């Protein structure tokens, strides 16, 4: 079980290196199992069922615990960019 978690964490690190973020969409066909794993980590975290060492590891790569917050942040960045460009 620990090995599987570590492998998924490595995959998430590789995903972040490629995409610049830890937010993996669940409907991303190329990363479907990783997206499901990420969602499972969020659920465990909310239930306080994720060990502190795993929380530390995920925090060390700026893991996004709230996907809704991520979407809001992305839209806000787009709005700021639009305002800077168009006034």
C-alpha positions in Angstrom: 0.0 0.0 0.0 2.8 2.4 0.9 4.5 1.6 -2.4 1.4 2.4 -4.4 1.0 5.7 -2.6 4.6 6.6 -3.3 4.2 5.7 -7.0 1.2 7.9 -7.3 3.0 10.7 -5.6 5.9 10.4 -8.0 3.4 10.5 -10.9 1.8 13.7 -9.4 5.3 15.2 -9.1 5.9 14.4 -12.8 2.5 15.8 -13.7 3.4 19.0 -11.8 6.8 19.3 -13.6 5.0 19.0 -16.9 1.9 21.2 -16.3 3.1 23.5 -13.5 0.2 22.5 -11.2 -1.0 19.7 -9.0 -4.6 20.0 -10.0 -5.5 16.9 -12.1 -8.9 16.9 -13.7 -10.8 13.6 -13.0 -12.1 13.6 -16.6 -8.6 14.0 -18.1 -8.5 10.7 -20.0 -4.6 10.7 -20.1 -4.4 11.0 -16.3 -7.7 9.5 -15.2 -6.2 7.2 -12.5 -4.0 10.0 -11.2 -7.0 12.3 -11.0 -8.9 9.7 -9.1 -6.0 9.3 -6.7 -5.7 13.1 -6.2 -9.4 13.2 -5.4 -9.0 10.3 -2.9 -6.3 12.2 -1.1 -8.6 15.2 -0.7 -11.3 13.0 0.7 -8.9 11.3 3.2 -7.6 14.7 4.2 -11.1 16.1 4.9 -11.9 13.0 7.0 -8.6 13.4 8.9 -7.6 10.0 7.6 -4.4 11.1 5.8 -1.2 10.7 7.8 0.7 13.8 8.7 3.7 12.6 6.7 1.6 12.3 3.6 0.1 15.7 4.2 3.6 17.1 4.5 4.7 15.5 1.3 1.7 16.8 -0.6 2.1 20.3 0.9 5.7 20.2 -0.2 4.6 20.3 -3.8 1.8 22.9 -3.2 -1.0 20.3 -3.5 -4.4 21.9 -4.0 -6.7 20.6 -1.2 -9.8 22.4 -2.5 -10.5 22.1 -6.2 -13.1 24.8 -6.1 -10.6 27.3 -4.7 -8.2 26.4 -7.6 -10.9 27.1 -10.2 -11.7 30.5 -8.5 -8.0 31.4 -8.4 -7.6 30.6 -12.1 -10.6 32.6 -13.1 -9.4 35.5 -11.0 -6.0 35.4 -12.7 -7.7 35.5 -16.1 -9.8 38.5 -15.0 -6.8 40.4 -13.8 -5.0 39.6 -17.1 -8.0 40.8 -19.1 -8.3 44.0 -17.0 -4.5 44.7 -17.4 -4.8 44.2 -21.2 -8.1 46.0 -21.8 -8.5 48.3 -18.9 
